[in-house]
Amino acid sequence: MSQGSLFVQQLGRGILPPALAKYLELDINVVDVSQDMEAFKKEFPLGLVPAFKGPEGFQLTEIIAVLYYFVELKGDEQITQTLCGATTEERAQVLRMLSFMNGDMATPFQTYALMQLGKFPYNKKICDEKKAALETCFGIINNRLQEYTYLATEDISLADLFFGVYYAFASTLVFGAEFRSQYPAINRWYQTVEAHPVLNGLFDQSKFLQKSVVYQPPKKESKKADKPKAEKPKAAEKPKAEEEQPAEPKKPKHPLEVLGRSTFSLDEWKRKYSNEDTRPVALPWFWEHYNAEEYSLWKVDFKYNDELTLTFMSNNLVGGFFNRLSASVKYMFGCLVVYGENNNNGITGAVMVRGQDAIPAFDVAPDWESYSFTKLDASNEQDKEFINNMWAWDKPVVVDGQEKEIVDGKVLK
Ligand SMILES: N[C@@H](CCC(=O)N[C@@H](CS)C(=O)NCC(=O)O)C(=O)O
């Protein structure tokens, strides 16, 4: 029987609990909350991850509590002593380091990283303050590692695993080589801890940034505004009329609205896809009802697969892209999948859009140009097979003649 469900957003420190559960061979169901945020918030109103739900209504939040719970759940005294400390003093030291890193270090890191990445309004003074706080934290950790092999005890404890994840994540997200070179003892320590089975394979040092990310203010002129879109009807400029007037037709809200209602019911298809078994029921229904004059089918590929690192981050990228497509989603359906493994993965998929052109549907997302769109032909068996595979998402993808396992994906519906 499952020992519970772990709710995560597999990013930063969030990847440690599932990796630990796997190492401990716990039977825990890992749920990516971005798939259904509403359902998650119903159970955990704070909406913070990681969160854990065990049998009989047992609930837990706070990463440190979750990590300890998993170790206890394993119930192996040897493992518990190694990961959490063997003596009263060691146990206190492990907890101390975890608390220090999850509070004093993680809080400034979050603000600093989000500001440098332009995801939080940039403020130089705050950024400088947070960076100084982080340098103090890294300095404390570096000093410890000049004298001791590990962070809290004489072995790799939860504290080392936590900081291992943080250090590697920070190094793939914002901190370049010049930042890391200030802390040679941390760097040396990392070479050892990354081989620990919990961390092994999660990060690839060749993907660590050479240059630190520095906030780039947005360019004044918008690229989009420069581009004339002759083929697209203009967005409404006047307040929209209450009723459709024959003399002055209501301006469509979305360019694809001019195409009118389709005979193929997209809503019905989405319901079939969600509620029925994909291969035996939903896909045959789709091909029976699909109307090639009303909807076109597209192979969608991310253009910069080389820049992808961790597969969950690739999947988050797809999630973000789909969120930004929300204004078009009533004209679209499809799946993008992530195939491969950490530091060697790609994003591909198949999407159906209203009309014969992909752009009016996709260009509501500012990052649409990061993807290439190749039209598929439903009368071509190979194309049809590709669409089936992308939507059923149950077979490896063939990329450059090589089979690659699908590790994740998202449905646009
Ligand atoms: N003190 C909590 C913090 C949890 C937390 O801030 N989680 C972030 C991800 S690292 C989150 O869930 N953010 C989503 C949100 O704020 O909506 C812990 O250590 O578990």
The ligand as an ORCA input file, in Angstrom:
! r2SCAN-3c Opt
* xyz 0 1
  N       9.149     26.988      4.753
  C       8.676     26.192      3.664
  C       8.769     27.048      2.426
  C       8.118     26.403      1.277
  C       8.147     27.290      0.049
  O       8.321     28.514      0.104
  N       7.971     26.650     -1.086
  C       7.940     27.360     -2.339
  C       8.772     26.641     -3.356
  S      10.478     26.597     -2.866
  C       6.524     27.388     -2.855
  O       5.758     26.484     -2.605
  N       6.141     28.414     -3.570
  C       4.855     28.487     -4.173
  C       4.106     29.701     -3.780
  O       4.649     30.526     -3.030
  O       2.979     29.822     -4.258
  C       9.545     24.939      3.506
  O      10.727     25.031      3.828
  O       9.052     23.902      3.060
*
